[in-house]
Amino acid sequence: MKRLLVVANDFPYPPTHGAAVDMWNRILILREMGFQVDLLATVREAPVNDAVDAVRERVGTLWTTPRRAGLRSLLSVQPFQVRSRSGLREVEIAQPYDAVLLEAEYVAPFLDNPAAKGAKLILRVHNEQVGYFRDLADGAASWLKKLYYLSESLKFRPFTRKIAQRCDLLWFISDSEREDHVRRFPQDARKSFFLPTHVNPSDLHPFSGAGKKALFIGSLTISHNTDSVEWYIANVHPRLNDVPDYAFQIAGRTAGGSVAGLRNLVQRTAGAALEENPETLDGLYREAAVFVNPVIRGAGVKIKVVQAIQAGVPVVSTSMGIEGTGFLDRVHVLVGDSPSSFADCVRRVLTEPGLAESLVGNAQAFVRERYDMKSNMQKALSGLLREG
């Protein structure tokens, strides 16, 4: 049995947000493929015992190490997100591994851990970090945050390339980002794979048409998401108040951060509601008639769109909100990039059940074909890990 270590930039359980769902599914599928999977995760705060117990049932050995958020991390020539995880170098791991899966460049300090020596190295590319932090800087409200995000963007430019060169495989969550990477670095073509987030065909829920709400789910600590929600409330929401039973539901994790501004905005907005840190998402999807992704900036694939389609909910998005997914306007989703066009798309889904059902059916057929992580990983790993 091949032994594989997953080095995670955050604790992947419970899988209640996009990145955690992606990481957790990968762990489960690697086990199905016959790997002995161990997990090393960096954490901002210690996970609760129930989450630890659930993970220990699925992995061989579990380690967690705290992130360091001191001034030295901010002043380092390395990105803060990397420097704050420098404790990965010091974790004592005795057993050797056939492969190490790095969940994002953030965990690159593990490459200096003796346990990384001799193992095949796989990098999961969740975002194109230079563009991701540049977009965050564009939307930052304070000059301190803007300066921090710009600094991270500049630091990641040389750093990301160095890490990619050291790795044997690059698994991109976004096909458009994979294509862009290969255009810039054609020597990486053979080790670069599109590995979208997983959708299990047995977990695809049929379109029900029972819901009445427009739904947004996303991490509420990320400014991309909060800015999107605020844009929707200001520009789209008022255009739909004449639709019978229409309401706007927002939900997402706060990770201990403050969302007072968003909370106050929702309280002042008729027909809008906010659920912070939902324990499960099933009920939210059941009550939704449409999932909205009004993202106006931000790099990387929007996993939330894939999750909504898996739940049987039709999607209305901006063009940016489906970048890298492969979904097509008027085939799998509806796309609107202005307030009026976005509202028109939402109205159509709310009032045309035949259209809504068709979008869900087409989108689910597409993810059945392209979003099978097990099949994609088997292809990507073919030839890398040979029986010795």
VEXDREN-2710 file (C-alpha; in Angstrom, 1 decimal):
% VEXDREN-2710
k/r/px/py/pz
1/MET/0.0/0.0/0.0
2/LYS/1.3/3.4/-1.0
3/ARG/1.7/5.9/1.9
4/LEU/0.7/9.6/1.2
5/LEU/0.8/12.6/3.5
6/VAL/-1.6/15.5/3.0
7/VAL/-0.3/18.8/4.3
8/ALA/-3.3/21.1/4.6
9/ASN/-3.3/24.8/5.0
10/ASP/-6.3/24.6/7.3
11/PHE/-8.2/21.9/9.2
12/PRO/-10.5/20.3/6.6
13/TYR/-13.3/19.2/8.9
14/PRO/-16.2/19.9/9.1
15/PRO/-16.4/20.4/5.3
16/THR/-18.8/23.3/5.4
17/HIS/-17.0/25.7/3.0
18/GLY/-15.5/25.2/-0.4
19/ALA/-11.9/24.7/0.3
20/ALA/-12.6/22.3/3.2
21/VAL/-15.0/20.3/1.0
22/ASP/-12.4/20.0/-1.7
23/MET/-9.7/18.8/0.7
24/TRP/-11.9/16.4/2.6
25/ASN/-13.2/14.8/-0.5
26/ARG/-9.7/14.3/-1.7
27/ILE/-8.7/12.6/1.5
28/LEU/-11.7/10.2/1.3
29/ILE/-11.0/9.4/-2.4
30/LEU/-7.3/8.8/-1.9
31/ARG/-8.3/6.2/0.7
32/GLU/-10.8/4.6/-1.7
33/MET/-7.9/4.4/-4.2
34/GLY/-5.9/2.3/-1.7
35/PHE/-3.6/4.9/-0.2
36/GLN/-2.6/5.0/3.5
37/VAL/-3.4/8.7/4.1
38/ASP/-1.9/10.7/6.9
39/LEU/-2.8/14.4/7.6
40/LEU/-0.8/17.3/8.8
41/ALA/-2.8/20.5/9.1
42/THR/-1.9/24.0/10.2
43/VAL/-4.6/25.6/12.3
44/ARG/-5.4/29.1/13.6
45/GLU/-7.0/27.6/16.7
46/ALA/-7.3/24.1/18.0
47/PRO/-10.2/22.2/16.3
48/VAL/-13.0/20.9/18.5
49/ASN/-12.7/17.3/19.7
50/ASP/-15.6/16.1/17.6
51/ALA/-13.9/17.3/14.5
52/VAL/-10.6/15.7/15.5
53/ASP/-12.3/12.4/16.2
54/ALA/-14.1/12.4/12.8
55/VAL/-10.8/13.0/11.0
56/ARG/-8.9/10.4/13.0
57/GLU/-11.5/7.8/11.8
58/ARG/-10.5/8.5/8.2
59/VAL/-6.7/9.0/8.4
60/GLY/-3.8/6.9/9.7
61/THR/-2.0/9.6/11.7
62/LEU/-3.1/13.2/12.4
63/TRP/-0.9/16.1/13.3
64/THR/-1.8/19.7/13.8
65/THR/0.5/22.7/14.2
66/PRO/-0.5/26.3/15.1
67/ARG/0.1/29.1/12.7
68/ARG/2.4/31.9/13.8
69/ALA/1.0/35.5/13.3
70/GLY/3.8/37.6/14.8
71/LEU/5.4/40.7/13.4
72/ARG/8.4/38.7/12.0
73/SER/5.9/36.9/9.7
74/LEU/4.7/40.2/8.3
75/LEU/8.3/41.5/7.7
76/SER/9.6/38.3/6.1
77/VAL/10.5/38.3/2.4
78/GLN/8.3/35.2/2.2
79/PRO/4.5/35.7/1.9
80/PHE/2.9/36.1/5.3
81/GLN/0.6/33.1/4.5
82/VAL/3.7/31.0/4.1
83/ARG/5.8/32.4/6.9
84/SER/3.0/32.0/9.4
85/ARG/3.1/28.2/8.7
86/SER/6.8/27.9/9.2
87/GLY/6.2/25.4/12.1
88/LEU/5.7/22.7/9.4
89/ARG/9.5/22.5/9.1
90/GLU/9.7/21.3/12.7
91/VAL/7.0/18.6/13.0
92/GLU/8.7/15.3/13.8
93/ILE/7.5/12.6/11.4
94/ALA/9.4/9.3/11.5
95/GLN/7.8/7.3/8.6
96/PRO/8.7/7.8/5.0
97/TYR/6.1/8.7/2.3
98/ASP/5.7/7.8/-1.3
99/ALA/4.1/11.1/-2.0
100/VAL/3.3/14.4/-0.2
101/LEU/0.3/16.5/-1.3
102/LEU/0.7/20.2/-0.5
103/GLU/-2.7/21.9/-0.2
104/ALA/-1.7/25.3/-1.6
105/GLU/1.7/27.1/-1.7
106/TYR/1.0/28.3/1.9
107/VAL/2.3/25.0/3.2
108/ALA/5.6/25.2/1.3
109/PRO/7.7/25.3/4.6
110/PHE/7.0/21.5/4.8
111/LEU/9.4/21.1/1.9
112/ASP/12.2/21.7/4.4
113/ASN/11.0/19.0/6.7
114/PRO/13.1/15.8/6.5
115/ALA/9.8/13.8/5.9
116/ALA/9.5/15.5/2.4
117/LYS/12.8/14.0/1.3
118/GLY/12.5/11.2/-1.2
119/ALA/8.8/11.6/-1.7
120/LYS/7.0/12.6/-4.9
121/LEU/5.6/16.1/-4.4
122/ILE/2.2/17.2/-5.6
123/LEU/0.9/20.8/-5.3
124/ARG/-2.8/21.5/-5.2
125/VAL/-3.2/25.0/-6.9
126/HIS/-6.4/26.4/-5.3
127/ASN/-5.8/30.0/-6.6
128/GLU/-3.3/31.9/-8.7
129/GLN/-2.0/33.7/-5.7
130/VAL/-0.6/36.8/-7.4
131/GLY/-3.9/37.7/-8.9
132/TYR/-5.9/36.5/-5.9
133/PHE/-4.1/39.0/-3.5
134/ARG/-4.1/41.7/-6.1
135/ASP/-7.9/41.4/-6.3
136/LEU/-8.1/41.5/-2.5
137/ALA/-6.1/44.7/-2.5
138/ASP/-8.4/46.3/-5.1
139/GLY/-11.3/45.8/-2.8
140/ALA/-9.7/46.5/0.6
141/ALA/-11.4/49.3/2.6
142/SER/-8.4/50.3/4.6
143/TRP/-5.0/51.3/3.4
144/LEU/-3.4/48.9/5.9
145/LYS/-5.2/45.9/4.4
146/LYS/-4.5/47.2/0.9
147/LEU/-0.8/47.4/1.7
148/TYR/-0.8/43.9/3.2
149/TYR/-2.6/42.3/0.2
150/LEU/-0.3/44.1/-2.3
151/SER/2.7/42.9/-0.4
152/GLU/1.5/39.3/-0.5
153/SER/0.8/39.6/-4.2
154/LEU/4.4/40.8/-4.9
155/LYS/6.0/38.2/-2.6
156/PHE/4.0/35.3/-4.2
157/ARG/5.2/36.2/-7.7
158/PRO/8.7/34.6/-7.4
159/PHE/7.8/32.3/-4.6
160/THR/5.0/30.4/-6.4
161/ARG/7.3/29.7/-9.4
162/LYS/10.0/28.2/-7.1
163/ILE/7.5/25.9/-5.5
164/ALA/6.0/24.8/-8.8
165/GLN/9.5/23.9/-10.1
166/ARG/10.1/21.7/-7.1
167/CYS/6.9/19.7/-7.5
168/ASP/6.3/16.6/-9.6
169/LEU/2.7/17.3/-10.2
170/LEU/0.5/20.4/-10.3
171/TRP/-3.2/19.9/-9.7
172/PHE/-5.2/23.0/-10.8
173/ILE/-8.7/23.5/-9.5
174/SER/-9.3/25.9/-12.4
175/ASP/-8.8/24.8/-16.0
176/SER/-8.3/28.4/-17.2
177/GLU/-5.5/28.9/-14.6
178/ARG/-3.9/25.7/-15.8
179/GLU/-4.0/26.8/-19.4
180/ASP/-2.5/30.2/-18.4
181/HIS/0.2/28.5/-16.4
182/VAL/1.2/26.2/-19.3
183/ARG/1.2/29.2/-21.7
184/ARG/3.7/30.9/-19.5
185/PHE/5.7/27.8/-18.6
186/PRO/5.4/25.2/-21.4
187/GLN/8.0/23.0/-19.7
188/ASP/5.3/22.3/-17.0
189/ALA/2.7/21.0/-19.5
190/ARG/3.3/17.3/-18.7
191/LYS/2.9/17.7/-15.0
192/SER/-0.1/20.1/-15.0
193/PHE/-3.6/18.7/-14.7
194/PHE/-7.1/20.1/-14.3
195/LEU/-8.4/18.5/-11.1
196/PRO/-11.8/20.2/-10.4
197/THR/-13.5/19.8/-7.0
198/HIS/-15.2/16.5/-6.6
199/VAL/-18.9/15.7/-7.4
200/ASN/-20.0/12.2/-6.6
201/PRO/-22.7/11.2/-9.1
202/SER/-24.6/9.5/-6.3
203/ASP/-24.8/12.8/-4.4
204/LEU/-26.4/14.8/-7.2
205/HIS/-29.8/15.9/-6.1
206/PRO/-32.6/16.3/-8.7
207/PHE/-34.2/19.7/-9.2
208/SER/-37.2/20.0/-7.0
209/GLY/-38.6/23.5/-7.7
210/ALA/-39.9/23.7/-4.1
211/GLY/-37.7/26.5/-2.9
212/LYS/-38.6/30.2/-3.1
213/LYS/-35.4/32.0/-2.0
214/ALA/-32.3/33.3/-3.8
215/LEU/-29.3/31.9/-1.9
216/PHE/-25.7/32.9/-1.4
217/ILE/-23.3/30.7/0.5
218/GLY/-19.7/31.6/1.0
219/SER/-17.0/32.3/3.6
220/LEU/-17.9/35.6/5.1
221/THR/-14.3/36.4/6.1
222/ILE/-13.3/36.8/2.5
223/SER/-13.9/40.3/1.1
224/HIS/-14.6/38.9/-2.4
225/ASN/-17.7/37.3/-0.9
226/THR/-18.9/40.2/1.3
227/ASP/-18.4/42.7/-1.5
228/SER/-20.4/40.5/-3.8
229/VAL/-23.3/40.2/-1.3
230/GLU/-23.3/44.0/-0.8
231/TRP/-23.3/44.6/-4.6
232/TYR/-26.3/42.2/-4.9
233/ILE/-28.2/43.9/-2.1
234/ALA/-27.6/47.4/-3.4
235/ASN/-28.1/46.7/-7.1
236/VAL/-30.1/43.5/-7.8
237/HIS/-32.2/42.8/-4.7
238/PRO/-34.5/45.9/-5.1
239/ARG/-35.3/44.9/-8.7
240/LEU/-36.9/41.6/-7.6
241/ASN/-39.1/42.6/-4.7
242/ASP/-42.2/42.4/-6.9
243/VAL/-41.6/38.6/-7.5
244/PRO/-44.0/36.7/-5.3
245/ASP/-42.3/35.0/-2.2
246/TYR/-38.9/36.3/-3.3
247/ALA/-36.3/36.6/-0.5
248/PHE/-32.5/36.7/-0.3
249/GLN/-30.8/34.3/2.1
250/ILE/-27.1/34.7/2.9
251/ALA/-25.1/32.1/4.8
252/GLY/-21.5/31.3/5.6
253/ARG/-18.8/30.8/8.1
254/THR/-17.2/33.6/10.0
255/ALA/-14.2/31.7/11.5
256/GLY/-14.4/33.9/14.6
257/GLY/-14.1/37.1/12.6
258/SER/-16.4/40.1/12.8
259/VAL/-19.2/40.5/10.2
260/ALA/-20.9/43.3/12.0
261/GLY/-21.1/45.5/8.9
262/LEU/-22.8/42.8/6.8
263/ARG/-25.1/41.9/9.7
264/ASN/-26.2/45.5/10.0
265/LEU/-26.8/45.8/6.3
266/VAL/-29.0/42.7/6.2
267/GLN/-31.0/43.9/9.2
268/ARG/-31.7/47.1/7.3
269/THR/-32.7/45.3/4.2
270/ALA/-36.3/44.0/3.9
271/GLY/-36.5/40.5/2.5
272/ALA/-32.9/39.6/3.4
273/ALA/-31.6/37.2/6.0
274/LEU/-28.2/36.1/7.3
275/GLU/-27.2/32.7/8.9
276/GLU/-23.8/32.7/10.3
277/ASN/-21.8/29.5/10.7
278/PRO/-24.5/27.0/9.6
279/GLU/-24.0/23.5/10.9
280/THR/-25.3/22.0/7.7
281/LEU/-26.2/23.3/4.3
282/ASP/-28.9/20.9/3.2
283/GLY/-31.8/22.9/4.5
284/LEU/-30.5/26.1/2.9
285/TYR/-30.4/24.4/-0.5
286/ARG/-33.8/22.8/-0.1
287/GLU/-35.4/26.2/0.5
288/ALA/-33.6/27.8/-2.5
289/ALA/-35.0/28.4/-5.9
290/VAL/-31.8/29.9/-7.3
291/PHE/-28.2/30.2/-6.1
292/VAL/-26.7/33.5/-6.9
293/ASN/-22.9/34.1/-7.3
294/PRO/-22.6/37.9/-8.0
295/VAL/-18.8/37.9/-7.7
296/ILE/-17.4/41.1/-9.1
297/ARG/-13.7/40.3/-8.6
298/GLY/-11.6/37.4/-7.5
299/ALA/-9.3/34.7/-8.8
300/GLY/-9.8/30.9/-8.8
301/VAL/-12.7/28.6/-9.2
302/LYS/-15.9/29.3/-7.3
303/ILE/-16.5/26.0/-5.6
304/LYS/-19.8/27.3/-4.3
305/VAL/-21.3/27.2/-7.8
306/VAL/-20.4/23.5/-8.1
307/GLN/-21.9/22.7/-4.7
308/ALA/-25.1/24.4/-5.6
309/ILE/-25.4/22.4/-8.8
310/GLN/-24.7/19.3/-6.9
311/ALA/-27.6/20.2/-4.6
312/GLY/-30.0/20.5/-7.6
313/VAL/-30.2/24.4/-7.4
314/PRO/-30.0/26.4/-10.7
315/VAL/-27.2/29.1/-10.7
316/VAL/-27.1/32.7/-11.8
317/SER/-23.6/34.2/-11.8
318/THR/-21.4/36.9/-13.2
319/SER/-18.9/35.8/-15.9
320/MET/-16.2/36.1/-13.4
321/GLY/-18.1/33.8/-11.0
322/ILE/-17.8/30.8/-13.4
323/GLU/-14.3/31.3/-14.6
324/GLY/-12.4/28.0/-14.7
325/THR/-15.4/25.8/-14.2
326/GLY/-16.3/25.0/-17.8
327/PHE/-19.9/26.0/-17.3
328/LEU/-21.6/27.8/-20.2
329/ASP/-24.1/30.6/-20.2
330/ARG/-27.7/29.6/-21.1
331/VAL/-26.6/25.9/-21.1
332/HIS/-25.5/25.1/-17.5
333/VAL/-26.1/28.5/-15.8
334/LEU/-27.4/32.0/-16.6
335/VAL/-24.9/34.8/-16.6
336/GLY/-25.5/38.5/-16.0
337/ASP/-22.7/41.1/-15.5
338/SER/-24.8/44.2/-15.0
339/PRO/-27.4/44.8/-12.2
340/SER/-30.3/44.7/-14.7
341/SER/-29.1/41.6/-16.6
342/PHE/-28.3/39.8/-13.3
343/ALA/-31.8/40.6/-12.0
344/ASP/-33.4/39.5/-15.2
345/CYS/-31.6/36.2/-15.0
346/VAL/-32.7/35.6/-11.4
347/ARG/-36.3/36.6/-12.4
348/ARG/-36.3/34.1/-15.2
349/VAL/-35.2/31.2/-13.0
350/LEU/-37.7/32.2/-10.3
351/THR/-40.6/32.4/-12.7
352/GLU/-39.7/29.7/-15.4
353/PRO/-39.5/26.3/-13.7
354/GLY/-38.9/24.6/-17.0
355/LEU/-35.8/26.7/-17.6
356/ALA/-34.6/26.1/-14.1
357/GLU/-34.9/22.4/-14.4
358/SER/-33.1/22.3/-17.7
359/LEU/-30.2/24.3/-16.4
360/VAL/-29.8/21.9/-13.5
361/GLY/-30.0/18.8/-15.7
362/ASN/-27.4/20.2/-18.2
363/ALA/-25.1/21.2/-15.4
364/GLN/-25.3/17.9/-13.6
365/ALA/-24.6/16.0/-16.8
366/PHE/-21.5/18.1/-17.3
367/VAL/-20.1/17.6/-13.8
368/ARG/-20.8/13.8/-14.0
369/GLU/-18.4/13.8/-17.0
370/ARG/-15.8/16.3/-15.9
371/TYR/-15.9/16.5/-12.0
372/ASP/-15.1/12.9/-11.1
373/MET/-12.0/13.5/-8.8
374/LYS/-11.2/9.8/-8.5
375/SER/-10.9/9.3/-12.2
376/ASN/-9.0/12.6/-12.6
377/MET/-6.5/11.7/-9.9
378/GLN/-6.0/8.2/-11.3
379/LYS/-5.0/9.8/-14.6
380/ALA/-2.8/12.4/-13.0
381/LEU/-1.0/9.8/-10.8
382/SER/-0.5/7.3/-13.6
383/GLY/3.2/6.6/-13.9
384/LEU/4.2/8.8/-10.9
385/LEU/3.8/6.2/-8.2
386/ARG/4.9/2.8/-9.5
387/GLU/4.9/-0.3/-7.5
388/GLY/8.5/-0.9/-6.3
END
